[in-house]
Amino acid sequence: MHSTHRAAILLLGWLATLPVMAEEEDRLALRDIESQHPKKLGKDEVTAMLTGARVSRVSGRGNVHSWRNEADGSFVVSTDNRGAGAARASGRPTTAQGKWHISDDGRYCILIEWRSAPTEEWCRYVLQADDGFYAVRAESPATERVHRLDITK
């Protein structure tokens, strides 16, 4: 194989890892927000804050998702499909139906029925920090991943 071809193949292989590397760099853990004084919100606080609120987040693949929590527990989520996992959607914005509720132990739970991706379902505690809000599965260990949520009324 010619050295120019070999160099091109190596470069292409390295470039293919960039989205994965960027995704890992974007991942935050509890220890990363410790200096922001995170406080777990209780069920009543989360319910009052999230009912009627507009929520947005950046998915692990880099897609921006946004929705408004309706009082009846429903929402319609919009995604820009610009992230690394958007190949199936051809980078075109789409919407999907969703449901939300607050569990008995105060976790924010959502279910999204994506059209061209598996159904998404999760429950997370909401942390309020100096710089905003985060969703987390558990309050420990320090390596537990946190997800930033932008929440506005």
C-alpha positions as CSV (number, residue, x, y, z in Angstrom):
1,M,0.0,0.0,0.0
2,H,1.3,3.4,-0.9
3,S,2.3,5.6,2.1
4,T,-0.2,8.4,1.1
5,H,-3.0,5.9,1.1
6,R,-1.9,4.5,4.4
7,A,-1.8,8.0,5.9
8,A,-5.2,8.8,4.5
9,I,-6.7,5.6,6.0
10,L,-5.1,6.3,9.4
11,L,-6.5,9.9,9.3
12,L,-10.0,8.7,8.4
13,G,-9.8,6.1,11.3
14,W,-8.8,8.8,13.7
15,L,-11.5,11.2,12.5
16,A,-14.1,8.5,13.0
17,T,-13.3,8.5,16.7
18,L,-13.9,12.2,17.2
19,P,-17.7,12.0,17.9
20,V,-17.1,9.4,20.5
21,M,-14.3,11.4,22.1
22,A,-16.5,14.5,22.1
23,E,-19.4,12.6,23.6
24,E,-17.2,11.3,26.4
25,E,-15.8,14.8,27.1
26,D,-19.4,16.2,27.4
27,R,-20.3,13.6,30.0
28,L,-20.5,15.1,33.5
29,A,-20.4,13.3,36.8
30,L,-21.5,14.3,40.2
31,R,-18.0,15.2,41.1
32,D,-17.8,17.6,38.2
33,I,-20.7,19.8,39.6
34,E,-19.7,19.5,43.3
35,S,-18.4,23.1,43.3
36,Q,-21.9,24.2,42.1
37,H,-23.5,23.1,45.4
38,P,-26.1,20.7,44.0
39,K,-29.2,20.1,46.1
40,K,-31.7,17.3,45.4
41,L,-35.2,18.7,45.1
42,G,-38.1,17.0,46.8
43,K,-41.3,15.8,45.2
44,D,-43.3,18.9,45.9
45,E,-40.6,21.2,44.6
46,V,-40.1,19.1,41.4
47,T,-43.8,18.9,40.8
48,A,-44.3,22.7,41.2
49,M,-41.3,23.5,39.1
50,L,-41.9,21.1,36.2
51,T,-45.6,21.4,35.7
52,G,-46.1,23.7,32.7
53,A,-42.3,24.2,32.4
54,R,-40.4,24.2,29.1
55,V,-37.5,21.7,29.3
56,S,-34.5,21.3,27.0
57,R,-31.4,19.1,27.0
58,V,-28.7,18.0,24.7
59,S,-28.7,14.2,24.2
60,G,-25.6,12.1,24.6
61,R,-25.4,12.1,20.8
62,G,-25.6,15.9,20.5
63,N,-29.2,16.3,19.5
64,V,-31.2,19.2,21.1
65,H,-34.5,18.0,22.6
66,S,-37.1,20.4,23.9
67,W,-40.7,20.1,25.2
68,R,-43.3,21.7,27.5
69,N,-44.6,19.6,30.4
70,E,-48.4,19.8,30.1
71,A,-50.5,19.6,33.3
72,D,-52.1,16.4,32.0
73,G,-48.8,14.6,32.0
74,S,-48.2,14.8,28.2
75,F,-45.7,16.6,26.0
76,V,-44.5,16.8,22.4
77,V,-40.8,16.7,22.1
78,S,-38.9,18.3,19.2
79,T,-35.4,17.3,18.2
80,D,-33.1,19.0,15.8
81,N,-31.4,15.6,14.8
82,R,-28.1,17.3,14.2
83,G,-26.1,15.1,16.5
84,A,-24.0,12.0,15.8
85,G,-26.9,9.6,16.0
86,A,-29.1,11.5,13.5
87,A,-28.3,9.4,10.4
88,R,-31.8,7.7,10.5
89,A,-33.5,11.0,10.5
90,S,-31.3,12.6,7.8
91,G,-30.6,15.6,10.1
92,R,-34.2,16.8,9.7
93,P,-36.0,18.1,12.8
94,T,-38.8,15.8,14.1
95,T,-41.3,15.5,16.9
96,A,-42.5,12.7,19.1
97,Q,-45.2,12.1,21.7
98,G,-44.2,11.9,25.3
99,K,-45.5,11.5,28.8
100,W,-44.1,12.7,32.1
101,H,-44.8,12.3,35.8
102,I,-43.1,12.7,39.2
103,S,-42.7,9.4,41.1
104,D,-43.5,8.9,44.8
105,D,-39.9,9.4,45.7
106,G,-39.6,12.6,43.7
107,R,-38.0,11.5,40.5
108,Y,-38.8,13.1,37.2
109,C,-39.9,10.4,34.8
110,I,-40.4,10.6,31.1
111,L,-41.4,8.3,28.3
112,I,-40.8,9.3,24.6
113,E,-42.2,7.3,21.8
114,W,-39.6,8.1,19.1
115,R,-40.7,7.3,15.5
116,S,-37.4,6.0,14.2
117,A,-35.6,5.1,17.4
118,P,-36.4,2.9,20.4
119,T,-38.8,4.2,23.0
120,E,-36.9,6.3,25.7
121,E,-38.0,5.8,29.3
122,W,-36.2,7.0,32.4
123,C,-36.6,8.4,35.9
124,R,-34.1,10.8,37.5
125,Y,-33.7,12.9,40.6
126,V,-33.5,16.6,39.9
127,L,-30.6,18.6,41.4
128,Q,-30.6,22.3,41.6
129,A,-27.1,23.7,41.4
130,D,-25.7,27.3,41.3
131,D,-25.5,27.1,37.5
132,G,-28.8,25.3,36.8
133,F,-30.5,22.0,36.9
134,Y,-29.3,18.4,36.5
135,A,-30.9,15.0,36.3
136,V,-29.2,12.0,38.0
137,R,-30.1,8.4,38.7
138,A,-28.5,8.3,42.2
139,E,-26.8,10.7,44.5
140,S,-23.7,8.6,44.7
141,P,-21.1,7.5,43.8
142,A,-19.2,10.7,42.7
143,T,-18.8,9.1,39.2
144,E,-22.6,8.9,38.7
145,R,-23.4,10.6,35.4
146,V,-25.5,13.8,35.5
147,H,-27.5,15.3,32.7
148,R,-28.0,19.1,32.4
149,L,-31.6,20.2,32.0
150,D,-32.6,23.7,31.0
151,I,-35.9,24.4,32.7
152,T,-38.0,27.6,32.3
153,K,-41.6,28.5,33.1
